[in-house]
Amino acid sequence: MTVLLVPYHLDERLPDHEFPLVADRVVTKDLHDDHFWSRLADLYDLVGDAVATAKHPVIVTADCTVALGVVSGLQRQGIDPAVMWFDAHGDLHTPESSASGYPGGMVLRMLLGEGDPTVAETIGLTPIPAERAVLVDARDLDAPEVEYLSSSVISRVPVEGATAPEGPIYLHIDLDVLGSDVVPGLRYPVAGGPGSDRVRDAALRILSTGRVAAMTIACTWKPGEGAPAATQKLVSELLAAAGEIA
């Protein structure tokens, strides 16, 4: 297992100590392009290379958009993964449907081949078929996301119902799935989430298949509010499980 730290919230470099682990490698890049998605594409091209050359990579970062680079890296290895997406939100917006314009709320839709194409075209990302995507929890959906899911073949399940699809898997865990009563300082807090034990048990079920090609842990909180300490036990358990299976 190789732990890769991508210490960014979007294109903002964050201190390494805001993440509850010690990584084997830190992936960084000076980001100078004037276009936002082009800056991220430059970074995620490096993430793709790191994932493609790592053994059983676990990627830790501060938002969900890094998934674009991770999936690209798996595809560079010839792996076409299903996506299991643990998140309090749907992340299924397009630029047209999003009221906030927050890029992290669009990334799963981008993995499916919609939204801004800049990153996908730059890093060679092939869209994931919707029937290979499983949205876990997503208890806070906006109306356009509800409408989209009503006609989509994407599976949506509660944490307790999360079972592994066939074939290789990309397991993405946004720690905001735990909820604002567990994790302080979340950027987009949603109350009423499952506890750490429930998320851990669901993730271990998926990891135990031996088919998880990569796992992302997204630490989607504001710096300086105590979240690393609050999540360290869960993150350590997930890393230990991934290491045992690798």
N, C-alpha and C positions, 0 to 999 in steps of 0.2 A: 504494500500500500504506500502511495505517495500523497502527502498532504500539501496541496498548493494553496497559498494565500494570495488572493487578488484583493488588495486592501483599498477598495474604491467603493464609494457610493456614486454611481454613474461615473462622471469624469473627475470626481473630487477624491484626492488621495487622503486616506484616513490613517491615524497612527496605528501601528501594529498592535499596541496593547489594548485596542478596542475590540479585539477578537479573542475568544476564550480558548486559545490553544497555541502551541508552538509548531510552526509549519516546517516542512522539509525544504520548501522553496517558496520564495516570494516573487510573484510575477508583477512587474511594474514597467511603465513606459512613460516617457515625456510626451504629453499630449498637446500638440500645437495646432492642429487643423482648425480652421474657422467654423466648420460645420459640425454640429454636435454628434450626429450619428457617425460621421467619418472619424471623429476622435475615438469613439467607442469601437469602431471597426478596427482601427489600428491596434488597440489594446486587445481585443478579442481574437485577432489573428494570432497574437502571441499566446493567448490562452489556449487556442486551438492547437498550436504546436506543442505546448506543454502537456496538454491532455493526450495528444497523439503519441507522445514519447514516454508517458508515465505508466507505471504498473498499478492497476486498480486505483485511479486517482480519486481523491476526495478534495473538492474545491470549496474553499471558504471565502466568503466575500460579504459585501454590505448591501447588495440589492440583487434583484432577480435577473437583470439583463445579461449577466455573465453566462446564463444558460445558452445563449446564442453561440458563444465561443466553445463551450463544453460540448455541445452536440456536434458542432463542426469538427472538433478534435476527434470525437468518436467516429464520425463518418470518414475522416482521413485514415482511420485504421481499418475501414471497411465494415464498421459496425453500424447497423441501422436500428437504433433503439426505440422501444416504446418509452413514453414519458409519463412518470408518476409525479404529479405536481401537488405537494402538500403546501397549502397556503390559506390564509384567512380570506383572501380575495380571489377573484377569477383571473385577473391579469389578461383579460380577453378583449380589451378595448382596441380600437383603431384611433388614429389621430382625429378622425371625424366624430367618433362616438364619445371620446373622453371629455368630460367636463373640466377636469383638472389639467389635462395635458401631461400628466406624469408618465415618463417613459416606462417605468417599472410596471405600470398597469397595462402595458401593451405586449409584453414579451411573449407570453404563451401564444397569443394570436400571431406574432411574428414567426414563432417556431413552426406554425401551421402554414406559413407562406403568405400571410397578409400583412398589411401595414407598411411602414417605411421599408423599402427594399435595400437600403444602403449597406447595412451590415452583412446581410445574406449574400449580396452580390460581391462584396469585397472579400469575404472569407470563404466563399464557396459553400455556403450552407444550403443543403437540400431540405425542402419542407418535410415535416413529419406528417404522415397521414392522420387525419382527425380520429379515425378509429383506433389509432395507437396511442392516444392521449387519455390519461385518467386524472381527473381533477378531484383532489381529496380535500374535504371540508368546504372551503369556499363559502363560508357562511355570510359573507358580506358582498353581495353582487349588486351592481348597478342595473338599472332597467335595460340598457342596451345589451348588457351581458346576459341577462335573463332571456331576452328575446333571441339572442344568438344561440344560446344553448337549447332553446325550445325546438330548433330545427337542425341541430348539430348531432353528429354521432359520437361526440366526446362523451365519455362516461364521467359521471359525477357521483361520488360516494362519500359517506361519512368516514371518519378515521377508523372506526371499528370495522368498516366494510372494505377497507383497502386490501385487495388481494393482487398478487402479481400477474400481469398479463404474460402471454407467451413471448419467448425470445429474450434477447438482451434488453436491459432496462437502464434508463437514466432516472435516478431517484433524486428529486429536487425537494428540499425541505426548507421553506421559509419559516424561520422561527416565530414569525408573527402568528402562525397557526395556533400557538399556545395561548394567545390572548393577552390583553393588557393587564390582567390581574396576576399574571405569572412573570411577564417580561416588562420591566420598566423602560420608559423612554422610546417605545416603538414609534416609528415615523407615521404609520397609519394604523393606530391601535383599534382593535375590535374586541370587545368583551365577550365572555361566554365561550371561550375556546376549550378544547380538551386539555387535560393536565399533561405534564411531562411524561408520566408513566404510560399514558395511552398513546402518545405520539411515539415514544420509544418502542413500545410493544408492536405497533403497526410497522414501524421501520424495520424492526428486527425480523418480522415475518417476511418482508420483502428481501432483505439482505440474505436471509437463510436459504433462499432459492439458489444462491451462488450465481445468479444471472445479472447482478447489478454491475454494469460496466463502468459507471461513474456515479458519484454522489456529490451533490452540492448542498452546503449548509449556508443559507443566506441570513446574515445577522443584520436585520433591517431595523436598526435602532439608531437613535441620535447619540453621538459620543458624550461621555461624561455623566451618564445617568444610572450607571450601575448594572447595566444589562449583562456584561460579560460574566460577572460573578453569579448572577441569577441563572444563567444558562450553562455554566461550565460543567455541571454534573451530567446533564443530558448530552452535551456535545462529546464529553469524554466517553460516555457509554456507546454512542453511535460510532465513534472512531475505533473503540475497542472491538465492537462487533464487526466492523468493516475489516479491521486488521486480522481478525481470526479467520474470516472467510476468504481473504485474499490469498 
